[in-house]
């Protein structure tokens, strides 16, 4: 469904990504693990059209999407829940959610339906729909960021560090929701530093270091990554 093949990204002279190849099949939940600054967010920004690759190819359903605008990619089915949430703090919860549907706003019936689904996933957002996003707790803000990313009815959604800054109990709730989103049919690519939490719900995992994919774990090897100090893995 979604593939990166030999993708490199430069910021001036700095090479942020080097020959990155990864794939996410339709219906999968794939996790991208790596330390802060390893290149996870750069991969996500490249997929969603915010960065332009200096070489390589990004494809969605076998169609090249490199160089397309972010708004066009949203319409094609790519959702992006960015690191740090990037909410509009002075706008209400409802207004933030509506902003997530801006690129597909003409289909009012579909927007209304997906809003109801978001409120079903996160009842607290319905209760607080008139409150400013900046007044929410950290966990509620993350729920709002996830909900906003679903408002465009994406076929694949990129979750970038959704557990950062959250208490363990809230982290579990967030990952339970991400797993449920995937079970309902949305393909998921999840970037995380919290390996234990992410691998519990993932079908496959990649590890990125210094802008390069260094490990790919297949199937049940995700569990082995947690259970063994030296896991049995397939290296690229």
C-alpha positions in Angstrom: 0.0 0.0 0.0 2.6 2.5 1.2 6.2 2.1 0.2 9.5 4.1 0.4 12.3 2.9 -1.8 15.8 4.2 -1.3 14.6 7.6 -0.1 17.1 10.2 1.0 16.4 13.7 2.4 18.8 16.5 2.9 18.6 19.7 4.9 21.3 21.7 3.2 24.5 19.7 3.6 23.0 17.5 6.3 21.7 14.1 5.2 18.6 13.4 7.4 17.7 10.2 5.7 19.9 7.9 3.7 18.5 5.2 1.3 15.5 4.4 3.5 13.2 1.6 2.3 10.2 0.4 4.1 6.6 -0.8 3.4 3.3 -0.9 5.0 0.7 -3.3 3.6 -3.0 -2.5 3.6 -4.5 -3.2 7.0 -1.1 -3.5 8.8 0.0 -1.7 11.9 3.8 -1.1 11.5 6.0 0.6 14.1 9.1 2.6 13.4 11.3 2.7 16.4 14.2 5.0 17.1 15.8 7.5 19.4 15.0 11.2 19.3 16.6 12.7 16.2 17.0 9.3 14.4 14.9 10.4 11.5 11.4 9.1 12.3 9.6 12.5 11.9 11.6 13.2 8.7 10.2 10.0 7.2 6.7 11.0 8.2 7.1 14.5 6.9 8.4 13.1 3.6 5.4 10.7 3.3 2.9 13.5 4.0 4.4 16.0 1.6 6.1 18.4 4.0 9.6 17.3 3.0 10.8 16.6 -0.6 13.1 13.6 -1.1 16.4 14.3 -2.7 16.3 10.8 -4.2 14.2 7.7 -4.1 10.5 7.1 -4.5 7.4 7.2 -2.2 4.4 5.3 -3.5 0.8 4.9 -2.4 -1.1 2.1 -4.1 1.8 1.8 -6.5 1.4 5.4 -7.6 4.3 7.8 -7.0 3.4 10.6 -4.6 6.8 12.3 -4.3 6.5 16.0 -4.8 2.8 16.3 -4.3 1.4 18.9 -2.0 0.4 18.0 1.5 -3.2 19.0 0.9 -3.4 16.7 -2.2 -2.0 13.8 -0.2 -4.6 14.3 2.5 -7.3 14.0 -0.3 -5.5 10.8 -1.5 -5.9 9.2 1.9 -2.8 10.1 4.0 -3.5 11.3 7.6 -0.7 12.7 9.8 -0.9 13.1 13.6 2.3 15.0 14.2 4.8 14.9 17.1 3.9 17.6 19.6 0.2 17.5 18.6 0.3 20.9 16.8 -3.2 21.9 18.0 -4.8 25.3 17.7 -4.9 26.1 21.5 -7.3 29.1 21.2 -9.8 27.2 19.1 -12.4 24.9 20.5 -12.1 21.1 20.5 -14.9 21.1 17.8 -13.1 23.7 15.7 -9.8 21.7 15.8 -11.6 18.6 14.7 -13.3 20.5 11.8 -9.9 21.8 10.7 -8.9 18.1 10.3 -11.6 17.8 7.7 -10.8 20.9 5.8 -9.4 19.2 2.7 -12.5 17.1 2.3 -15.0 19.6 3.7 -17.3 19.5 0.8 -18.7 16.1 1.7 -20.7 17.3 4.8 -22.4 14.0 5.4 -19.2 12.1 5.5 -17.6 14.7 7.8 -20.6 14.5 10.2 -20.3 10.7 10.2 -16.6 10.6 11.0 -17.1 13.3 13.7 -19.6 11.0 15.4 -17.0 8.1 15.1 -14.3 10.3 16.7 -16.7 11.2 19.6 -17.4 7.5 20.0 -13.7 6.7 20.3 -13.1 9.7 22.6 -16.3 10.5 24.6 -14.4 13.2 26.6 -13.9 15.2 23.4 -17.7 15.4 22.9 -18.1 16.5 26.5 -15.5 19.2 26.0 -16.2 20.1 22.4 -16.9 23.8 23.2 -13.7 24.2 25.4 -10.5 25.6 24.0 -7.9 22.9 23.1 -5.3 24.7 25.2 -7.3 24.1 28.3 -7.2 20.3 28.0 -4.9 17.9 29.8 -2.0 16.4 28.0 -3.8 13.1 27.4 -6.9 14.9 26.2 -4.9 17.0 23.8 -3.3 13.8 22.4 -6.8 12.3 21.9 -7.8 15.5 20.1 -4.7 15.3 17.8 -5.5 11.7 17.0 -9.2 12.5 16.4 -8.3 15.4 14.1 -6.0 13.2 12.0 -9.0 10.9 11.4 -11.4 13.6 10.3 -10.2 13.4 6.6 -11.1 9.7 6.6 -7.5 8.5 5.8 -6.7 5.2 4.3 -3.4 5.2 6.1 -2.5 7.4 9.2 0.9 8.3 10.5 1.1 8.6 14.3 4.3 10.4 15.3 5.3 9.8 19.0 1.8 9.7 20.4 2.9 8.7 23.9 5.5 11.4 24.4 4.9 13.2 27.7 2.0 11.0 28.8 1.6 9.1 32.0 1.7 5.2 31.7 -2.1 4.8 32.1 -2.9 7.4 29.5 -0.3 5.9 27.2 -2.0 2.5 27.4 -5.4 4.2 26.6 -3.9 5.9 23.6 -2.3 2.7 22.2 -5.6 0.8 22.8 -7.3 3.4 20.7 -4.7 3.2 17.9 -5.1 -0.6 17.9 -8.8 -0.2 17.6 -8.4 2.3 14.7 -6.4 -0.3 12.9 -8.9 -3.1 13.6 -11.6 -0.9 12.1 -9.7 -1.0 8.8 -7.3 2.0 8.8 -3.7 1.2 8.0 -1.2 2.6 10.6 2.4 3.6 10.6 3.4 4.4 14.1 6.7 6.2 15.2 7.7 5.6 18.8 10.5 5.6 21.3 8.3 3.5 23.7 9.2 0.1 22.2 7.4 -2.1 24.7 4.0 -0.3 24.3 4.3 0.0 20.5 5.4 -3.6 19.8 2.5 -5.0 21.7 0.1 -3.8 19.1 2.3 -4.0 16.0 2.4 -6.5 13.1 6.0 -5.6 12.2 8.7 -3.2 13.3 11.6 -1.2 11.8 14.4 0.4 13.8 16.0 3.6 12.4 19.4 4.9 13.5 21.1 8.1 12.2 18.7 8.3 9.2 19.1 4.6 8.2 16.8 1.6 8.6 19.0 -0.9 10.4 16.6 -3.6 11.5 13.3 -5.0 10.3 11.4 -7.4 12.5 8.9 -9.8 10.9 5.8 -11.2 12.5 6.3 -12.7 15.9 9.8 -11.3 16.0 8.2 -8.1 17.3 7.6 -10.0 20.5 11.2 -11.3 20.5 12.4 -7.8 20.4 10.9 -7.3 23.8 11.7 -10.7 25.3 15.3 -11.1 24.5 18.4 -8.9 25.0 19.7 -10.0 21.5 16.5 -10.6 19.4 16.4 -12.7 16.3 15.8 -10.2 13.6 16.0 -9.8 9.9 18.5 -7.1 8.9 18.1 -5.0 5.7 
